[in-house]
Amino acid sequence: MLDDYTRANLALWNEWTDIHERSPLYDVEGFKAGRTALHRLEIDELGDVRGRTLLHLQCHFGLDTLSWARLGATVTGVDFSVKAIALARSLADELAIPATFHCTPLDDVERVLEGSFDIVFTSYGAIEWLADLDRWAAVIARYLKPGGTFSMAEIHPLAQMLDEMPGRHDVWFTERYFPTGEPERCRVEGSYADPDAVVEHDVCYGWPHSFAEIINALIGVGLRVEYLHEFPFAVCPFWRWMVREQDGWYYLPGGRRDVPFTYSIKATMPVTRGA
């Protein structure tokens, strides 16, 4: 049974799905015409996926999942939004891209999904919706084959602490870094993909996670962390005045590269667990 926090978040993500399908940020029509939804960062760091099985956790409506399929992976996506999964399945059918999608909260994924995978993947704004990273890491470990790879690209914890300074194109710290275990209640205005959209469900809940919590959760289930990378750009603008450069990423104006907005982690499951 879903708790009150998750029910509120689910209502918002169901509503956001319709908004995101129409949003230029997601560019569904461009995707249908052959554009990939993945960024060079994810493609370069994960490498060749041809002939490999890939599980995408918290896949939203599946554009990244289907993009991995176009690159040759055998893909499965899971998400808790019934609207998002319905749209993902519709796009897969329309574009004749082989893919499997399951609608399930992450905590219940083992009720609907069996087997194991060469790759487990997640990205951008996923783990902030999860209260328990130990459970998250356990799901990753459950589905990774020995020798398999976990790959993630995410919003930097420091970036989650920032807000814009009133009247200036600059930022300052307004949120805590160390998690307390309690969710942060947020008022929603539009969506990250369409700030002007009108939403009925205007309250959501998120959990900040420190790097120590993230890394230790992965280590705790036996994964071997290969690297942690940090980058001074965002996948979408935190504020309207961020600058999109030719590489497609969003930066602080004035050529600033002094604030991290994105990080990536690669971890592997040892061939012999416990090694």
N, C-alpha and C positions, 0 to 999 in steps of 0.2 A: 504494500500500500504506500502511495506517495505521501510524503509529509507536506505541510503547508507551504514551505519554501519551494519545494520542487513543483508543486501544483501551480504556484504563481509563475515560476519560470517557464513551465510548460505552456501555460496560456499565452505568455508573451512570445515564445518561439513559434507556436502555431500561427499567431497573428503576424509575426515577422516573416514567415515563409512567403505569404502572399506579397508582402512589400518587397522582399528580396528578389522574388521572381521577376519583378518589373524594374529592379534597380540597375542603373548603369554600372554600379560597382561590380555586380555579378555578371552582367552582360550575357544573359542566357542566349540571346539570338546570336551573338558572336561565338559562343560555345557551340551552338548547333552548327555553325558554319565552319567549325574546325579549330577554334581558338582553345588553347589549354587554359584551365583554371589554376594551374600550378605556377609557382614562381621559380626562377632559376635556382634560388637557394635550395628549395626542397628537391628539385631534380638533381642538382649537382651533388648534394650531400647523400642522398639515398642511392644514386647511381642507377645502373641498368636493372630494370625490374622485369625484363622479358622472361616469361616462363615461370615467374615466381608467384606465390599466393600472398595476398595482401589483405589485411583486416584494417579498416579505417574506423576508429572509434570516434563517436560524436561527429558524424559525417555531414550533418545538416541535410541539404537536399541533393548531396552527392556529386557536385561538379568536380571536386578534387578526386573523389573516388573514381568517377568515370574517366577523368583525365589519366589516372594511373592505368586504367584498362586500355586506353588508347596507346599507352606506351608499352603494352604487352603483358601487364600483370593480370592474374585471375583475382578479381576483387570481390570483397564483401564489405558492406557498410552498415553501421548500426547507429541509430539515433532515437531519442525518446519522443520526438514529435511525429505524430501520425500524419500531419499535413506534409512535413518535410519528406518523410519516407514515401508517401504517395506520389509526390512530385518526382523524387529520385527514380522510382520505378517507372513512371510515365516517360521521363526523359530517356531512360535506358531502352525502353520499348520503342519509342519514336526514332531513336538514332541507331537502333540495332546494335547496342553495345552490351556485350555479355556482362552481367553484374547481378549480385544478390544483395538485397537490402532487408534488414530486420528492424522493426520498430520495438524498442525496448529500452528502459533505463539501464544504465551501465551496471547497476547492482544486480540486475536480473538477466544479464546477457546469457549466462550459462543455461538458463531454462530453454533458450531457443536456438543456441548455436553450439555445435559440436566441432570436433577436429582441432587442428592447429595450423599455423601459418608461418611462412618464411619471414614475413614482415608484419609488424604492427605499427600503424601510423596515426598521428593526431596533430592538429595544427590550430593556431591562431584563435585565441579566445575560448578555448575548450575547458581547461582545468579550473578556471575561476568559478565554474558552475558546480563544482564538486566539493563536498565537505570533507571527504575522507580520501586522501591520496594513498594511504596504505591499501585500501580496497581497490583503487584505480590501478596501482602497481601490480596487485595480485591478479587482476584481470589480464593485464599485459603478459605477465609470466605464464598464466594458464594457457594462453593461446599461442605463445611463441614456441616454435620448434627448437630443439637443441641446435645451436649454431645460428639461430635466427636473429633478426635485427629489429630493434625498436628505434623509430625515428620520430622526432617531434620538432616543430618550429612554433614558437609561442610568443605572446606579449611579455615583455620583460617586467619582472616584479617592480623594479624602480619606476617604470613608466606608469604603472597602475597607481602610484602614489602622487602623480603630478596633476596639476590643474593649471589653466591659463591665468596669468595675472590680469586683473581687470584693466581694460584700456590699453593693454600692451600685447605685442606678439612675443610673449615670453612666458616661462613656466616657473612654478614654485611647488614645494611639497605641501600637500594638504592631507594625505592619508598615512596610516601607519604602515610599517614594513612587517614587523613580526606578527604573525597571526595569533588570534586569541581563541580560535575554535568557533567563535560566533560569526554568523553571516553579517555582511554589510547590506543594509536595506537601501536600495537605490530607486529614485524616481526616474522614470523613463520618458524621454522626449524623442519621439521618432525612433530611428534605428541608426546604428553605425553606418549602414549602407544608404540610408535616406533620412537625414536629420529632420527634414520637413514633414515626414509622414505622420499622420494622425493615428495614434494607437489607443485602443480602449483599455488594454491591460498595461497600466503605467507604473507598476511596482515590480521590481525583481530583487533577487538576493544572490550575492556572490561571496566567495571565500578567498581572501588573499592567501598566497602561498609563498613562503620564502624559498630561496635556492636550497637551503639546508633540508627543508621538508621535501622538496621535489627529488633531490638527488638521493637522500637517505631512503625515501620510499622505494626507489628503483633498486638501490643496493640491497635493501632489506629483503627483496624477493629473489635475490641471486643474480641480478643482471650486472654486467660489467660495463661501467660507463666508459666510453671511448673518448668522448670530448664534450665540452660545453663551449659554444661560441656565442658572442654577443655582437649586436649590430646597432648602428645609430639611425635606423630607419624603421618605419611602420608599414604594415601591409595596407592599412587604410588610415585616413587622417584622424588623429585624436581631436583636432580642432580645425575649423574651416580654413584657417590661414596657414596650415602646413603646406609645404611646397612639394608637388609631385615632379620628380626629375625624370630624365630620359630612361633611367633604369626601371621606372615603374613604381619605385618606392616613394614614401612620403617622409620628408625631412623637416626639421626646424628651419626657418628662413635664415638667410644670410650665410649659407654654406656651413652652418654649425654641424659638428659631428661629435659633440661632447656629451650627449645624453643617449643612453641605450633605450631602444624601444622594442627590440626583438632579440630573442635568443634561440638557439637550437641545441638539441642534445641527441647524441647517438649512443645507444647501448646495445650490447649483444648478450644473448643467452649462451653460456658456456655449453660446449658439446656434452660435457659431463656435468650435470647440475651439482653445485656445491664446490666446483673446481676453482 
